Amino acid sequence: MAIPSKNRLTQPLVRVNGTHRPATWDEALDRVAEGFRAQIQKHGPKTFGMFSCSKTTNEANYAAQKFVRTVIGANNIDSCNRT
Protein backbone atom coordinates (compact mmCIF):
# COMPACT_ATOMS: atom_id res chain seq x y z
CA MET A 1 0.00 0.00 0.00
CA ALA A 2 1.35 3.41 -0.96
CA ILE A 3 1.57 6.10 1.66
CA PRO A 4 -0.13 9.22 0.35
CA SER A 5 1.95 12.36 0.34
CA LYS A 6 1.63 15.67 -1.44
CA ASN A 7 5.43 15.56 -1.93
CA ARG A 8 5.36 12.23 -3.79
CA LEU A 9 6.72 12.32 -7.34
CA THR A 10 4.13 11.34 -9.91
CA GLN A 11 6.21 11.74 -13.06
CA PRO A 12 9.89 11.76 -14.02
CA LEU A 13 11.97 14.89 -13.61
CA VAL A 14 15.07 15.74 -15.64
CA ARG A 15 17.77 18.22 -14.72
CA VAL A 16 18.30 21.16 -17.07
CA ASN A 17 20.79 23.88 -16.12
CA GLY A 18 20.76 22.80 -12.48
CA THR A 19 16.98 22.72 -12.05
CA HIS A 20 14.47 19.94 -12.47
CA ARG A 21 11.61 20.00 -14.92
CA PRO A 22 8.85 17.47 -15.66
CA ALA A 23 9.55 15.02 -18.48
CA THR A 24 7.91 12.11 -20.22
CA TRP A 25 8.95 8.57 -19.35
CA ASP A 26 10.43 8.16 -22.82
CA GLU A 27 12.60 11.26 -22.42
CA ALA A 28 13.75 10.26 -18.94
CA LEU A 29 14.62 6.70 -19.97
CA ASP A 30 16.39 7.95 -23.11
CA ARG A 31 18.54 10.23 -20.94
CA VAL A 32 19.44 7.35 -18.64
CA ALA A 33 20.34 5.12 -21.58
CA GLU A 34 22.45 7.86 -23.16
CA GLY A 35 24.23 8.44 -19.84
CA PHE A 36 25.06 4.73 -19.60
CA ARG A 37 26.28 4.70 -23.22
CA ALA A 38 28.45 7.79 -22.76
CA GLN A 39 30.18 6.48 -19.63
CA ILE A 40 30.70 3.01 -21.09
CA GLN A 41 32.16 4.54 -24.25
CA LYS A 42 34.42 6.84 -22.23
CA HIS A 43 35.55 4.40 -19.51
CA GLY A 44 34.60 0.91 -20.73
CA PRO A 45 31.90 -1.46 -19.46
CA LYS A 46 33.68 -2.12 -16.16
CA THR A 47 32.73 1.41 -15.11
CA PHE A 48 29.18 0.10 -14.55
CA GLY A 49 28.07 -1.86 -11.50
CA MET A 50 24.70 -2.93 -10.13
CA PHE A 51 23.42 -4.06 -6.77
CA SER A 52 20.33 -6.20 -6.79
CA CYS A 53 18.27 -7.25 -3.78
CA SER A 54 18.48 -10.74 -2.32
CA LYS A 55 14.87 -10.41 -1.14
CA THR A 56 13.44 -9.93 -4.62
CA THR A 57 12.38 -12.75 -6.89
CA ASN A 58 14.83 -14.99 -8.70
CA GLU A 59 13.33 -13.74 -11.95
CA ALA A 60 14.08 -10.10 -11.11
CA ASN A 61 17.65 -10.96 -10.09
CA TYR A 62 18.07 -13.00 -13.28
CA ALA A 63 16.84 -10.07 -15.41
CA ALA A 64 19.23 -7.69 -13.61
CA GLN A 65 22.27 -9.91 -14.11
CA LYS A 66 21.29 -10.60 -17.73
CA PHE A 67 21.05 -6.85 -18.37
CA VAL A 68 24.45 -6.12 -16.83
CA ARG A 69 26.20 -8.98 -18.59
CA THR A 70 24.63 -8.79 -22.05
CA VAL A 71 23.62 -5.15 -22.52
CA ILE A 72 26.35 -3.42 -20.52
CA GLY A 73 29.07 -6.06 -21.00
CA ALA A 74 30.27 -6.25 -17.39
CA ASN A 75 30.17 -8.83 -14.61
CA ASN A 76 29.88 -6.18 -11.90
CA ILE A 77 26.64 -7.27 -10.27
CA ASP A 78 25.94 -8.46 -6.75
CA SER A 79 22.71 -9.41 -5.05
CA CYS A 80 24.19 -10.31 -1.64
CA ASN A 81 22.41 -13.70 -1.75
CA ARG A 82 25.16 -15.31 0.29
CA THR A 83 24.23 -13.52 3.53
Phi and psi in degrees as GROMACS dihedral restraints (atoms count N, CA, C in turn):
[ dihedral_restraints ]
;  ai    aj    ak    al  type     phi  dphi    fc
    3     4     5     6     1   -77.9    20    10
    4     5     6     7     1   144.8    20    10
    6     7     8     9     1   -92.9    20    10
    7     8     9    10     1   119.1    20    10
    9    10    11    12     1   -68.2    20    10
   10    11    12    13     1   139.0    20    10
   12    13    14    15     1  -154.4    20    10
   13    14    15    16     1   138.2    20    10
   15    16    17    18     1   -70.8    20    10
   16    17    18    19     1   -14.7    20    10
   18    19    20    21     1   -92.4    20    10
   19    20    21    22     1    -1.6    20    10
   21    22    23    24     1   -69.0    20    10
   22    23    24    25     1   135.3    20    10
   24    25    26    27     1   -72.8    20    10
   25    26    27    28     1   136.8    20    10
   27    28    29    30     1  -118.3    20    10
   28    29    30    31     1    -3.1    20    10
   30    31    32    33     1  -155.1    20    10
   31    32    33    34     1   161.2    20    10
   33    34    35    36     1   -66.7    20    10
   34    35    36    37     1   151.4    20    10
   36    37    38    39     1  -121.6    20    10
   37    38    39    40     1   143.7    20    10
   39    40    41    42     1  -122.0    20    10
   40    41    42    43     1   149.4    20    10
   42    43    44    45     1   -91.3    20    10
   43    44    45    46     1   128.2    20    10
   45    46    47    48     1  -132.9    20    10
   46    47    48    49     1   118.9    20    10
   48    49    50    51     1    53.0    20    10
   49    50    51    52     1    40.7    20    10
   51    52    53    54     1    83.9    20    10
   52    53    54    55     1    -2.5    20    10
   54    55    56    57     1  -122.5    20    10
   55    56    57    58     1   158.3    20    10
   57    58    59    60     1   -97.6    20    10
   58    59    60    61     1   142.5    20    10
   60    61    62    63     1  -135.3    20    10
   61    62    63    64     1   152.0    20    10
   63    64    65    66     1   -62.1    20    10
   64    65    66    67     1   147.6    20    10
   66    67    68    69     1  -143.1    20    10
   67    68    69    70     1   165.6    20    10
   69    70    71    72     1   -80.4    20    10
   70    71    72    73     1   162.7    20    10
   72    73    74    75     1   -62.8    20    10
   73    74    75    76     1   -39.2    20    10
   75    76    77    78     1   -61.4    20    10
   76    77    78    79     1   -44.2    20    10
   78    79    80    81     1   -63.7    20    10
   79    80    81    82     1   -44.9    20    10
   81    82    83    84     1   -63.0    20    10
   82    83    84    85     1   -45.8    20    10
   84    85    86    87     1   -67.6    20    10
   85    86    87    88     1   -35.8    20    10
   87    88    89    90     1   -62.9    20    10
   88    89    90    91     1   -38.9    20    10
   90    91    92    93     1   -65.7    20    10
   91    92    93    94     1   -40.5    20    10
   93    94    95    96     1   -63.1    20    10
   94    95    96    97     1   -48.1    20    10
   96    97    98    99     1   -60.3    20    10
   97    98    99   100     1   -42.4    20    10
   99   100   101   102     1   -65.5    20    10
  100   101   102   103     1   -38.6    20    10
  102   103   104   105     1   -62.3    20    10
  103   104   105   106     1   -43.5    20    10
  105   106   107   108     1   -60.0    20    10
  106   107   108   109     1   -48.6    20    10
  108   109   110   111     1   -58.6    20    10
  109   110   111   112     1   -45.5    20    10
  111   112   113   114     1   -62.6    20    10
  112   113   114   115     1   -44.1    20    10
  114   115   116   117     1   -70.7    20    10
  115   116   117   118     1   -37.0    20    10
  117   118   119   120     1   -67.1    20    10
  118   119   120   121     1   -40.0    20    10
  120   121   122   123     1   -66.3    20    10
  121   122   123   124     1   -38.8    20    10
  123   124   125   126     1   -75.7    20    10
  124   125   126   127     1   -41.7    20    10
  126   127   128   129     1  -117.6    20    10
  127   128   129   130     1    -6.8    20    10
  129   130   131   132     1    91.7    20    10
  130   131   132   133     1   164.1    20    10
  132   133   134   135     1   -66.5    20    10
  133   134   135   136     1   -22.1    20    10
  135   136   137   138     1   -71.5    20    10
  136   137   138   139     1    -5.6    20    10
  138   139   140   141     1   -73.0    20    10
  139   140   141   142     1   -15.6    20    10
  141   142   143   144     1   -99.5    20    10
  142   143   144   145     1   137.5    20    10
  144   145   146   147     1  -142.8    20    10
  145   146   147   148     1   154.1    20    10
  147   148   149   150     1  -139.4    20    10
  148   149   150   151     1   138.4    20    10
  150   151   152   153     1  -107.5    20    10
  151   152   153   154     1   130.2    20    10
  153   154   155   156     1  -111.5    20    10
  154   155   156   157     1   170.0    20    10
  156   157   158   159     1  -102.4    20    10
  157   158   159   160     1   131.7    20    10
  159   160   161   162     1   -71.1    20    10
  160   161   162   163     1   -14.5    20    10
  162   163   164   165     1   -93.8    20    10
  163   164   165   166     1     0.0    20    10
  165   166   167   168     1   -86.7    20    10
  166   167   168   169     1  -179.4    20    10
  168   169   170   171     1   -74.0    20    10
  169   170   171   172     1   157.4    20    10
  171   172   173   174     1   -59.3    20    10
  172   173   174   175     1   -37.0    20    10
  174   175   176   177     1   -63.2    20    10
  175   176   177   178     1   -41.8    20    10
  177   178   179   180     1   -66.8    20    10
  178   179   180   181     1   -41.7    20    10
  180   181   182   183     1   -65.3    20    10
  181   182   183   184     1   -38.5    20    10
  183   184   185   186     1   -62.3    20    10
  184   185   186   187     1   -45.6    20    10
  186   187   188   189     1   -62.3    20    10
  187   188   189   190     1   -39.9    20    10
  189   190   191   192     1   -63.9    20    10
  190   191   192   193     1   -47.6    20    10
  192   193   194   195     1   -68.3    20    10
  193   194   195   196     1   -34.1    20    10
  195   196   197   198     1   -65.1    20    10
  196   197   198   199     1   -41.3    20    10
  198   199   200   201     1   -60.8    20    10
  199   200   201   202     1   -50.1    20    10
  201   202   203   204     1   -63.0    20    10
  202   203   204   205     1   -42.3    20    10
  204   205   206   207     1   -78.0    20    10
  205   206   207   208     1   -38.0    20    10
  207   208   209   210     1   -95.4    20    10
  208   209   210   211     1   -41.4    20    10
  210   211   212   213     1   -82.1    20    10
  211   212   213   214     1   -48.8    20    10
  213   214   215   216     1   -80.7    20    10
  214   215   216   217     1   -40.7    20    10
  216   217   218   219     1    92.2    20    10
  217   218   219   220     1    25.9    20    10
  219   220   221   222     1  -126.5    20    10
  220   221   222   223     1   162.3    20    10
  222   223   224   225     1  -107.4    20    10
  223   224   225   226     1    13.1    20    10
  225   226   227   228     1   -82.7    20    10
  226   227   228   229     1    74.2    20    10
  228   229   230   231     1  -139.9    20    10
  229   230   231   232     1   140.0    20    10
  231   232   233   234     1  -142.3    20    10
  232   233   234   235     1   139.6    20    10
  234   235   236   237     1  -120.8    20    10
  235   236   237   238     1    10.3    20    10
  237   238   239   240     1    47.9    20    10
  238   239   240   241     1    36.3    20    10
  240   241   242   243     1   -69.5    20    10
  241   242   243   244     1   -16.0    20    10
  243   244   245   246     1   -81.3    20    10
  244   245   246   247     1    -5.5    20    10
